[in-house]
């Protein structure tokens, strides 16, 4: 189906034309007519499949037909980056229709806060907001949502993972009961179905089963000892000169370490993590988008919802604990049907995590031989049972269940205050 076949206001079609959209993606074709009919929707679709436009276009069409008094639509997103990106798409798609919108998120200066207050008090057609900042405004008593007709929860699974359930329900308690609800998610776990049952009314469920990466993404894996990862990264990057590369690491500390190492070896990079100010984040992403820098090192902060075109290569320097995060990360490449490559490094401590990823994918990913100057690599195997490697320095630890005959586990243990040691790595984003 093409957008020209849809019955939409011409001003909306003009906005669609300005984005050079012609044919609907699968999620757009499945969801867009259902929303226009006024149904509540629970939709599951892969990151990068076009679901933002799938809900923006019909919501804007219906906003145009409303009385346009006060806030008509509220879109809740998990992060500032996604919030800003959606607001940018509204500005483009709704330009010819004169649809007003504002992004409401933290990290602003006083002027930014004042603009948010004005929009939430006096009304804008569409508000896009992160949960925490919107609740802050609601708590100050001036937010007017009496005329709201549409609620959209975008990246709902990510919001639940980030602990926003209570905030979401708090926000919903301040909304009119009569409204259209749209819940979009990249995965469909039980928590999402539970949330849907609480807020949706007779919803149309559209599950495109996009929990697996797009077929256009070529996936490769290198087994490599943790101590050799930096050298392997430097070696492989030489094979992709001039290409746009996104490197995912597990922690803010690793972002700094990897960026510093690459620059010390003459490889120009940029980096981003949750400690950056909003302006620093914006500037860094813009440098990467514009091609001023072709290699960006980041945490999971950029794994969802960030629309960066023409990423040729994704490198999973660290393997994520959650298998779904792997899918979101590599979904940053091969967008809009283009080809892409994802390379993952699996250390001796990450074998079980990649076991979970292959189980989700339903297949084994080819393990590539290391370059000739690497002596050896850890062995990949499927780990069964409760055993799990943990990391402390260069030592390996394995949890073991004590036998019934071992009485040592019944001995009292005295610990000095502050003496507890954390052996597992903690993710900061």
C-alpha positions in Angstrom: 0.0 0.0 0.0 1.2 3.5 -0.7 0.5 6.6 1.3 -1.3 8.1 -1.6 -4.0 5.5 -1.3 -4.8 6.6 2.3 -7.6 9.0 3.0 -5.7 11.7 4.7 -5.9 15.5 4.8 -3.8 17.0 2.0 -1.7 18.9 4.5 -0.7 15.6 6.2 0.1 14.1 2.8 2.3 17.1 2.0 4.2 16.4 5.2 4.6 12.8 4.2 5.9 13.8 0.8 8.5 16.0 2.4 9.9 12.9 4.1 9.9 11.1 0.8 7.7 8.4 2.2 6.0 6.4 -0.6 5.1 2.8 0.5 3.9 1.9 3.9 6.1 -0.5 6.0 4.4 -3.6 7.4 3.7 -2.1 10.8 2.3 1.1 9.2 0.0 -0.9 6.9 -1.2 -3.0 9.8 -1.7 -0.2 12.3 -2.5 3.0 10.6 -6.0 2.2 9.4 -6.9 0.7 12.7 -5.9 3.9 14.6 -7.9 6.0 12.1 -10.9 3.9 12.9 -10.6 4.9 16.6 -9.5 1.6 18.1 -7.2 1.1 21.0 -4.0 -0.7 19.8 -1.3 -2.9 21.3 1.4 -3.2 18.6 4.7 -5.0 18.6 7.2 -4.3 16.0 11.0 -4.3 15.6 13.1 -1.2 16.2 13.6 0.6 12.9 10.4 -0.7 11.3 8.7 2.6 11.0 6.4 2.5 14.0 6.9 6.1 15.0 5.2 7.3 11.7 2.7 4.4 12.2 1.2 6.2 15.2 2.1 9.9 14.4 0.3 10.1 11.0 -3.1 8.8 12.1 -2.9 10.7 15.4 -2.1 14.0 13.6 -5.0 13.3 11.1 -7.4 12.8 14.0 -6.0 15.9 15.8 -6.8 18.0 12.7 -10.4 16.9 13.0 -10.7 17.7 16.7 -11.7 21.0 18.2 -8.0 21.9 18.6 -8.5 23.3 22.1 -5.9 22.4 24.6 -3.6 19.3 24.5 -5.1 16.7 22.2 -2.4 14.0 22.2 0.2 12.8 24.8 3.1 10.6 23.8 5.2 9.1 26.6 8.7 7.9 25.8 11.5 6.4 28.0 14.4 8.8 27.1 15.1 12.4 26.2 16.6 11.3 22.9 13.5 9.5 21.7 11.4 12.3 23.0 13.3 14.9 21.0 13.3 12.7 17.9 9.6 12.2 17.9 9.0 15.9 18.3 11.3 16.5 15.3 9.2 14.1 13.2 6.0 15.8 14.3 7.4 19.2 13.3 8.2 17.8 9.9 5.1 15.7 9.2 2.8 18.3 10.7 4.4 21.4 9.2 1.9 22.0 6.5 -1.0 21.2 8.8 0.1 23.7 11.4 0.2 21.2 14.1 1.9 22.4 17.3 4.0 20.2 19.5 6.6 20.4 22.3 9.0 17.9 23.8 9.0 17.8 27.6 12.1 16.3 29.2 14.7 16.9 31.9 18.0 18.6 31.6 16.7 22.0 30.3 17.7 25.4 31.4 15.1 27.8 32.9 13.9 29.0 29.5 13.3 25.4 28.5 11.3 24.7 31.6 9.3 27.9 31.1 8.4 26.9 27.5 7.3 23.5 28.8 5.2 25.1 31.5 3.5 27.4 28.9 2.7 24.5 26.6 1.3 22.3 29.3 -0.8 25.2 30.8 -2.1 26.8 27.6 -2.1 23.8 25.3 -0.2 22.4 22.3 -1.7 19.9 19.9 0.7 17.2 20.8 3.0 16.8 23.9 5.9 14.3 23.8 7.3 13.7 27.3 9.4 11.5 29.5 7.6 10.2 32.5 9.6 11.8 35.3 9.6 15.4 33.9 5.9 15.3 33.1 5.1 14.1 36.6 7.2 17.0 37.9 5.0 19.5 36.0 1.8 17.7 37.0 2.8 18.0 40.6 3.2 21.8 40.3 -0.6 22.0 39.5 -0.8 23.8 36.2 -0.9 21.0 33.6 -4.2 21.0 31.7 -5.1 17.6 30.2 -8.8 18.0 30.3 -9.2 17.9 26.5 -6.8 15.0 25.9 -8.1 12.5 23.3 -5.1 10.3 22.5 -2.5 8.6 24.7 0.6 6.9 23.1 3.1 4.8 25.1 6.1 4.4 22.9 8.9 1.8 23.6 6.7 0.6 26.4 8.8 -2.5 27.2 11.8 -0.3 27.7 9.9 2.0 30.1 8.8 -0.9 32.2 12.4 -2.2 32.3 13.5 1.2 33.5 11.0 1.1 36.4 8.5 3.6 35.0 5.3 1.5 35.7 4.3 3.6 38.8 5.0 6.9 36.9 2.9 5.7 33.9 0.0 4.8 36.1 0.3 8.1 37.9 0.2 10.0 34.7 -2.8 8.0 33.4 -4.7 8.8 36.7 -4.6 12.5 35.6 -6.1 11.9 32.1 -9.7 11.9 30.9 -11.2 8.4 31.0 -12.6 8.7 27.5 -9.6 8.6 25.1 -7.9 6.4 22.5 -4.9 4.5 23.8 -2.0 3.3 21.7 0.7 1.1 23.2 3.8 0.4 21.0 6.6 -2.0 22.0 9.5 -3.8 20.4 8.9 -6.9 22.4 5.8 -8.5 23.9 6.7 -9.9 27.4 4.0 -10.7 30.0 4.5 -7.3 31.6 3.4 -5.5 28.5 0.3 -7.7 28.2 -0.5 -6.9 31.9 -0.1 -3.2 31.3 -2.2 -3.4 28.1 -5.0 -5.1 30.1 -5.0 -2.3 32.6 -5.1 0.7 30.3 -6.5 -0.5 26.9 -10.1 -0.9 26.0 -11.0 -3.8 23.6 -7.7 -3.3 21.8 -6.7 -4.6 18.4 -3.5 -6.6 19.0 -0.9 -6.4 16.2 2.1 -8.6 16.8 4.4 -8.8 13.8 6.7 -11.1 15.7 9.7 -8.9 15.0 11.7 -10.0 18.0 14.5 -11.1 15.6 16.9 -9.0 13.6 16.1 -8.0 10.0 17.4 -10.5 7.4 19.5 -7.7 5.8 21.8 -7.7 8.8 24.8 -10.0 8.5 26.0 -11.2 11.9 29.5 -12.3 12.9 31.0 -13.3 16.2 34.6 -13.4 17.5 35.6 -15.4 20.5 38.2 -13.3 22.2 39.7 -13.0 25.7 38.6 -9.9 27.5 42.2 -8.6 27.7 42.5 -8.8 23.9 39.3 -7.0 23.0 40.8 -3.5 22.5 43.5 -4.8 20.1 40.9 -6.8 18.1 38.7 -3.7 17.8 41.7 -1.7 16.5 42.6 -4.4 14.0 39.1 -4.9 12.6 38.3 -1.1 12.3 41.1 -0.9 9.7 39.0 -3.1 7.4 36.2 -0.5 7.4 37.7 2.9 6.5 35.3 5.7 6.1 32.2 3.7 7.1 29.8 4.8 9.8 30.3 2.6 12.8 28.5 2.4 16.2 30.3 0.6 19.0 28.2 -0.5 22.0 29.9 -1.1 25.4 28.4 -2.0 28.7 29.3 0.9 31.0 30.2 4.6 31.1 33.7 3.7 32.2 34.2 1.5 29.2 33.0 4.3 26.9 35.8 6.4 28.2 38.4 3.6 28.0 37.6 2.5 24.5 37.4 6.1 23.1 40.7 7.0 24.7 42.4 3.9 23.4 41.2 4.4 19.8 42.2 8.0 19.7 45.6 7.1 21.1 46.0 4.8 18.1 45.1 7.5 15.6 41.4 6.5 15.2 39.0 9.5 15.4 36.0 8.7 17.5 33.2 10.4 19.4 31.5 9.1 22.6 28.2 9.4 24.5 26.8 8.2 27.7 24.2 9.2 30.3 26.6 11.5 32.2 26.7 13.9 29.2 24.6 17.1 29.4 21.7 17.2 26.9 23.6 19.7 24.7 26.6 17.5 24.7 24.5 14.5 23.6 22.8 16.6 20.9 26.1 17.8 19.5 27.7 14.4 19.5 24.8 12.7 17.8 24.7 15.5 15.2 28.4 15.1 14.5 27.8 11.4 13.9 24.8 11.9 11.7 26.5 14.6 9.6 29.6 12.5 9.1 32.0 14.8 11.0 33.0 11.7 12.9 32.3 8.2 11.6 32.9 6.1 14.8 30.7 6.6 17.9 31.2 4.7 21.1 28.0 4.5 23.3 26.2 2.6 26.0 22.7 1.2 25.5 21.5 4.8 25.6 21.5 4.7 21.7 20.2 1.2 21.2 16.6 2.3 20.8 14.6 4.9 19.0 17.5 7.0 17.7 17.1 7.5 14.0 20.6 7.6 12.6 20.7 6.7 8.9 23.4 4.8 7.0 25.1 3.0 9.9 27.2 0.4 8.1 28.6 -1.5 11.1 27.5 -2.3 14.7 30.1 -3.6 17.0 29.0 -5.2 20.3 32.3 -4.7 22.2 30.5 -5.9 25.3 27.6 -8.4 25.1 24.4 -7.2 26.7 22.9 -9.2 29.5 19.4 -9.1 28.0 19.1 -10.9 24.7 16.5 -8.4 23.4 19.0 -5.6 23.8 21.2 -7.3 21.3 18.4 -7.1 18.8 17.8 -3.4 19.5 21.5 -2.7 19.1 22.0 -4.3 15.8 18.7 -2.9 14.6 20.6 0.4 14.3 22.0 -0.8 11.0 20.2 -2.2 7.9 17.5 0.3 8.3 14.9 0.9 5.6 15.9 -2.4 3.8 19.6 -1.5 3.5 22.3 -4.0 4.1 24.3 -3.9 7.4 26.8 -5.8 9.4 26.9 -6.6 13.2 30.1 -7.9 14.8 30.1 -9.1 18.4 33.1 -9.9 20.7 32.4 -12.7 23.2 34.9 -12.9 26.1 35.3 -15.8 28.5 32.8 -14.1 30.8 30.1 -13.5 28.3 29.4 -17.0 26.9 26.2 -17.5 28.8 24.9 -14.1 27.8 25.4 -15.0 24.1 23.8 -18.4 24.8 20.6 -16.5 25.6 20.9 -14.4 22.4 21.3 -17.4 20.2 18.3 -19.0 21.9 16.2 -15.9 21.2 17.4 -15.9 17.6 16.7 -19.6 17.2 20.0 -20.2 15.5 23.8 -20.2 16.0 25.8 -17.3 14.7 29.1 -18.2 12.9 32.2 -17.8 15.0 34.9 -16.2 13.0 38.6 -17.1 13.3 40.8 -14.4 15.0 43.4 -12.6 13.0 46.7 -14.5 12.6 48.6 -12.5 15.3 46.2 -13.6 18.1 47.4 -16.7 19.8 44.2 -18.3 21.1 40.6 -17.7 22.0 38.2 -19.0 24.6 36.0 -21.9 23.6 32.4 -21.3 22.9 29.9 -23.8 24.4 26.3 -24.0 25.5 26.3 -23.6 29.3 23.5 -25.5 31.0 22.4 -25.4 34.7 23.0 -22.5 37.1 26.7 -22.0 36.7 27.9 -18.6 35.7 31.3 -17.1 35.3 31.9 -13.9 37.2 34.7 -11.5 36.8 37.1 -9.9 39.3 40.3 -8.5 37.8 41.7 -11.3 35.7 40.4 -14.1 37.8 37.4 -16.3 37.0 34.8 -17.3 39.6 32.1 -19.8 39.3 29.1 -20.1 41.7 28.9 -23.6 43.2 26.2 -25.2 45.2 27.6 -26.7 48.3 26.8 -30.4 48.9 24.7 -31.4 51.9 27.7 -32.8 53.6 29.5 -29.5 53.5 28.8 -27.7 56.8 30.8 -24.6 56.0 27.8 -22.8 54.7 26.2 -22.9 58.1 29.0 -21.0 59.8 28.2 -17.4 60.8 30.0 -14.8 58.7 31.3 -11.6 60.2 31.6 -8.7 57.9 33.1 -5.3 58.6 31.0 -2.3 57.5 31.6 -1.5 53.9 33.5 -4.8 53.3 31.1 -6.3 50.8 32.6 -6.8 47.3 30.6 -6.7 44.1 31.9 -9.2 41.7 29.5 -8.6 38.8 29.7 -5.6 36.5 27.0 -3.0 36.9 25.4 -1.4 33.9 25.1 2.4 34.4 22.6 3.2 31.5 
